[in-house]
Amino acid sequence: MSEEHDEAVLAVLLDRLLKVRLPRALELEEKVKGGECLTDGDIVFLKAALEDAHDGQRFVARNPQFHVPGAKIIQLYAEIVDRAEENEQKRGER
């Protein structure tokens, strides 16, 4: 694929990340840090966000300036899922 195509795809992915994915992910992070469980809608969002991240992986791999931010967003999603799982387990113990 062309470098121009990569730039266009990265621009779209970055725009969606900054305007939609990251703000919602940060809300979910606070939610699970507060001990709450994820709703079905939250889970649908995270699945879509992870699919976006997976789809964008090949573009990020070819553009080193996005390696660290890409890794950090994946780490954020993983932390949300891990904390939500802990919250679900605690809720089940009650």
C-alpha positions in Angstrom: 0.0 0.0 0.0 1.1 3.5 -0.6 2.4 5.9 2.0 -0.5 8.3 1.2 -3.0 5.5 1.9 -1.3 4.8 5.2 -1.5 8.5 6.1 -5.2 8.7 5.3 -6.0 5.6 7.3 -3.9 6.7 10.2 -5.6 10.1 10.1 -9.1 8.5 10.3 -8.0 6.1 13.1 -6.4 8.9 15.1 -9.4 11.1 14.7 -11.7 8.3 15.9 -9.4 7.5 18.8 -9.2 11.1 20.0 -12.8 12.0 19.6 -14.6 8.7 20.5 -12.4 5.8 21.7 -10.1 7.5 24.2 -12.7 9.7 26.0 -15.0 6.7 26.4 -12.1 4.4 27.4 -11.1 6.9 30.1 -14.7 7.0 31.4 -14.7 3.2 31.6 -11.4 3.3 33.4 -12.8 5.5 36.1 -15.9 3.4 36.2 -14.1 0.1 36.9 -11.6 1.8 39.2 -14.6 2.8 41.2 -15.6 -0.8 41.6 -18.4 -0.8 39.0 -19.0 -3.6 36.5 -19.2 -3.1 32.7 -22.6 -3.0 31.0 -23.4 -4.8 27.8 -23.0 -1.5 26.0 -19.6 -1.0 27.6 -18.5 -4.4 26.4 -19.7 -3.8 22.9 -17.7 -0.6 22.9 -14.6 -2.3 24.0 -14.9 -5.1 21.5 -15.3 -2.5 18.7 -12.3 -0.5 20.0 -10.2 -3.6 20.1 -11.3 -4.5 16.6 -10.2 -1.0 15.5 -6.9 -1.4 17.2 -6.4 -4.8 15.5 -7.4 -3.4 12.1 -5.0 -0.5 12.5 -2.1 -2.6 13.8 -0.5 -3.0 10.3 -0.6 0.7 9.7 0.9 1.5 13.1 3.6 -1.1 12.6 4.8 0.7 9.4 4.8 4.1 11.2 7.1 4.0 14.3 5.8 7.3 15.6 2.6 5.5 16.6 4.2 2.5 18.3 4.2 3.9 21.8 0.7 5.6 21.7 -0.7 2.4 20.1 0.8 0.2 22.8 -0.5 2.6 25.5 -4.1 2.5 24.2 -4.0 -1.3 24.1 -2.6 -1.3 27.6 -5.5 0.9 28.7 -8.1 -1.4 27.2 -6.4 -4.4 28.9 -6.4 -2.6 32.3 -10.1 -1.8 31.9 -10.9 -5.5 31.1 -8.8 -6.8 33.9 -10.3 -4.5 36.5 -13.8 -5.2 35.2 -13.2 -8.9 35.6 -12.0 -8.3 39.2 -15.1 -6.3 39.9 -17.3 -9.1 38.5 -15.6 -11.7 40.6 -16.0 -9.5 43.8 -19.7 -9.0 42.9 -20.1 -12.8 42.6 -18.6 -13.4 46.0 -21.2 -11.2 47.7 
